[in-house]
Amino acid sequence: MDEATALGLRMTSLLLRGNAPADVAGVVEWFGAMQAQDVNSALWSLGCRLPGVTLAQINAAIEDKSVLRTWPMRGTVHFVPAVDAHWMLDLMGVRALAGANKRRETLGLDEATVDRAVDVLGAALKGGGRLTRTECMTAMVDGGIEVTGQRGYHLLWYASQRGVTAIAPHVGKEQTFVLLDEWVPAPRRPARDEALGLIALRYFRSHGPATRKDFVGWTGLTMTDCRTGIAVAGDALTTVDVDGAEMVLAADAPDLGPGEWLALPGFDEYMLGYKDRSLMTDNVDAIVPGGNGVFRSTLVQRGRVRATWTRTLTRKGVTVTVEPLTPLSARDRDAAAKALEPYAAYLELPLTVKNP
């Protein structure tokens, strides 16, 4: 197939064609994991796939414990189905722990200290406790643990990476933490090969067509494990040739076309789900200025990035500034402004759009 057809299939896989499940839990389960290091972007990643749903409704939905945030792979925060957090950490998250010793040396932490921090956090949260990040830091300091600099963040990461804690929904503007085993008392526990097959199926059904290298980059697994996962998924996946490149997708993937204009968050699976982003843009540098890992929000037309956008929030409204990456006609600007209206509705605020 040609790249245009592949892009249409990919936009459908990413649930960007009005084809998403009806609720937050369904969307997260479809993906298996959704990038969530920036919580505001992560919540709009859900909102833009659930037309008519507001930010307040999404925040209410994630209080039901069906999804949570943790570091399941690549040492990066994702939304995951709560019942899958344990096996994802065991399968993929554990790989991030391999480099933890070197990081601890840089921070001046030893193994005894990080283990004590995990014990302190476990005791503070035991019995259904839910502490803000600040309260977690206070608990560690009270336990005689130094949290200055990046030490505190590393210790919070380490406790979650070990499967002891997890990130619960925010209280106000602050992150909260809970004990994973208490938040998820009945986790799913597939055998290793079954887990590889499950994550392969979820990745390619939600991102396909995509390459095996995309899958390796997304999971942080080895190529051998990725091949095993694809094999275990079996007939649920199929391979296609996209202008000479072999890619994988769900065998029953429908082609709903690439669609028209969309306003997507920066940290969205649309960009972060792939190593090779050439189907979506020829100008990655403008979306990730300086290659610093901070992805800008995008305005997308027929699957291709046309502009980036930034927001300014006040109590009276949201102002969005559009920065074109390709020339925009008056019709394009009108269409882009209309594509931003669902975002304002999600925030329940009036919208003002600024163009250059």
C-alpha positions, 0 to 999 in steps of 0.5 A, spaced: 500 500 500 502 507 499 503 511 504 497 515 504 493 509 505 497 507 511 496 514 514 489 513 514 489 506 517 494 509 522 489 514 524 483 509 525 488 505 529 489 511 533 482 512 535 482 519 531 476 517 526 471 518 531 471 510 532 473 510 540 470 506 545 465 510 549 469 511 556 476 512 558 477 505 561 476 503 554 480 508 550 486 506 555 485 498 554 485 499 547 492 502 547 495 498 552 499 504 555 498 512 553 503 517 554 502 521 560 508 524 563 505 531 562 498 530 565 494 536 562 496 533 555 495 526 557 488 528 559 486 531 552 489 525 549 483 522 552 478 528 551 480 528 544 478 521 543 471 522 547 467 527 543 463 531 548 466 529 554 469 535 559 475 535 563 471 534 569 468 528 567 475 525 565 477 527 572 471 524 575 472 517 571 479 516 573 477 516 580 474 509 579 480 506 579 480 503 572 486 506 570 492 509 573 499 512 571 505 509 572 512 508 569 511 501 565 516 502 560 522 506 558 522 510 565 516 514 562 509 515 565 503 512 562 496 511 563 495 504 563 489 499 565 489 498 572 489 491 572 495 490 567 500 495 571 503 489 575 505 485 569 507 491 565 512 493 570 514 486 570 515 485 563 517 492 561 518 496 567 523 492 570 528 494 564 529 501 566 531 498 573 537 496 570 540 503 569 538 505 576 544 503 580 548 508 575 543 514 576 543 513 584 551 514 584 550 520 580 545 522 586 549 520 591 544 515 593 546 508 596 541 501 595 540 501 603 537 508 602 532 507 596 530 501 599 529 504 606 525 510 602 520 504 599 519 502 606 517 509 608 513 510 603 509 503 603 508 504 611 505 512 610 500 509 604 498 503 608 491 502 609 488 506 603 492 512 604 493 517 598 498 522 599 500 528 595 507 528 592 509 534 597 506 529 603 510 523 600 517 527 600 515 530 607 514 522 609 521 521 607 524 526 610 521 524 617 524 518 616 531 520 615 532 520 608 535 526 604 530 528 598 534 535 595 535 536 588 533 530 584 533 525 589 526 525 591 523 524 584 528 518 583 525 515 590 518 516 588 520 513 581 523 507 584 518 505 588 513 505 583 518 502 578 518 496 583 511 496 583 510 498 590 506 505 589 503 508 583 500 515 581 493 516 583 489 522 580 491 529 582 488 532 588 488 540 585 494 541 581 498 536 585 500 529 583 498 523 588 501 516 590 497 510 593 500 503 594 499 499 587 497 492 591 491 496 595 489 500 588 489 494 584 487 488 589 486 483 583 491 484 578 491 480 571 497 476 571 499 473 564 505 468 563 511 472 560 509 469 553 502 471 553 504 478 556 508 479 550 503 477 545 498 481 549 502 488 548 504 486 541 497 486 539 495 492 543 501 496 540 499 494 533 492 495 533 492 502 536 498 504 532 498 500 526 501 500 520 507 500 524 514 497 524 517 492 528 523 498 530 517 502 532 514 497 537 521 496 540 522 503 541 515 504 544 516 498 549 523 498 550 523 490 549 529 487 545 527 485 538 527 478 540 522 479 545 518 483 540 518 478 535 516 473 540 510 477 542 508 478 534 508 470 533 504 469 540 499 474 537 498 470 531 493 471 526 490 477 530 496 481 526 498 481 519 504 484 515 503 489 509 508 493 505 508 500 505 512 503 499 517 498 500 517 498 508 514 492 512 509 494 517 504 490 522 497 492 523 491 488 526 488 483 521 481 486 522 483 494 521 478 498 518 480 504 513 476 510 515 481 514 512 485 520 515 480 525 516 480 532 516 483 537 521 484 535 529 487 539 535 492 534 538 496 535 545 504 534 544 505 528 548 500 524 544 501 517 541 500 520 535 507 522 535 510 519 541 508 512 539 513 511 533 520 511 532 519 513 525 515 519 524 515 521 517 508 519 515 506 524 519 511 530 518 517 532 515 519 537 520 520 533 527 525 539 529 519 544 529 515 539 533 520 537 538 525 544 538 532 542 540 530 535 540 529 536 548 524 531 548 518 536 549 513 535 544 509 541 542 501 540 541 499 539 533 494 541 528 493 536 524 490 535 517 488 529 514 494 525 518 499 530 517 502 536 521 500 543 519 502 547 525 503 547 532 499 551 538 500 553 545 495 555 550 494 560 555 488 559 560 485 564 564 478 564 568 475 567 563 477 563 557 483 559 553 487 563 548 490 558 543 496 561 538 497 557 532 504 557 529 504 554 522 509 549 519 506 550 512 503 556 509 495 556 511 490 559 507 484 563 510 480 557 509 485 553 513 486 558 518 478 557 519 478 550 519 484 550 524 480 554 529 474 550 528 478 544 530 480 547 536 473 548 538 472 541 541 478 543 546 475 549 549 468 545 550 472 540 553 475 545 558 468 549 558 471 555 556 470 560 551 476 560 545 480 565 542 484 563 536 491 567 535 494 567 528 500 570 525 
